[in-house]
Amino acid sequence: MRLFAAERFVLGFITILFVIDTVLIAVKGIRVDYAGYLLCGSMGAGVFILGQFYRKSGRDLRIAAALIAGGLFILFTLVASVFNYMFLPVAFPAIDHALLRVDAAFGYSWMGIVTWAATHPWIGTILFFVYATSLPQLLVIVITLGFTGKERMLHHFLVTGVLGAFASIIFWIFFPSFGPSAYVQLPQWVSQTIPLAVDNAYGQELNRLITEGVVHLSPKNVLGLIGFPSFHIFMAAMSVWFVPRHWLVLAVILPINILMLPAVLVQGGHHLSDIFGGLVAFAIVCAASAWLLKWLSVRERNGEKARASTQVVAAE
């Protein structure tokens, strides 16, 4: 395989998480929808392999970069979501009650903002569709950065997403939070008025997972478990930070991700502090990823120099 340092790092990360997932699934005796995961994994692996073909053949290095990053993105999303589920039921007390007190101190109520959105159905509906754009936005940015030859930024984007998701999961393991939907029952008329990504049924399933854990794992019904920090906000910050600075693209991305702030509250069932947590997490991880990429690049160059020197000595 022909991979850059950042791509090897992400592939190594995926491999480690896959091994951990496999061991924990066996130890916990969890039933798995192998057909579903095989289908999703094959899609990611297929995109990755196609990217390798383009890179090795030299047909189009920009398409190769986009396909390899896209494949890695899909594969990491799969193994990371399974990894998150492996730590159910939770072993540590949830911090939601503390976050609810923070919400109250700022005058924020999840039930209040959702019922307000339901009294303005067009607002609630728009926020539903905005909330659903998070992952598609990231895939569009992967393709855009790859096709425009911005490999350095593409790798920074990829490593930031991987480290951000992993850091959020590790924080959640020790300080679990599930958002207000696990504790607050919405009036029935609300879900009959506007589409809701996180409704009462979602909250009930979260409560079951908190206490019982996972029995059957399938990509068809995996929920977003992490409340704080909001990874939807982390992804929104990624979209705004890494999107190419073209006025037409910004004219689309900026409004969508400004609307993502209320969408995360109304549709994502989040605490107010989850938003700030997501923004702070992004700032820290993005800077750490830049440092890591620089270190990986220096290490790769030094390795190439060492190999070149060895070849020269061998030739002599």
SULBEL-V133210 format. One record per run of one state. SS is the DSSP state (H for helix, E for strand, - for the rest). FROM is the first residue (numbers start at 1). TO is the last residue. If there is no record, write none. Layout:
BEGIN
SS:FROM:TO / SS:FROM:TO
END
This chain:
BEGIN
-:1:4 / H:5:28 / -:29:30 / E:31:32 / -:33:33 / H:34:57 / -:58:60 / H:61:85 / -:86:95 / H:96:105 / -:106:109 / H:110:119 / -:120:120 / H:121:131 / -:132:133 / H:134:147 / -:148:150 / H:151:174 / -:175:179 / H:180:182 / -:183:187 / H:188:193 / -:194:199 / H:200:212 / -:213:215 / E:216:217 / -:218:230 / H:231:242 / -:243:246 / H:247:266 / -:267:271 / H:272:315 / -:316:316
END
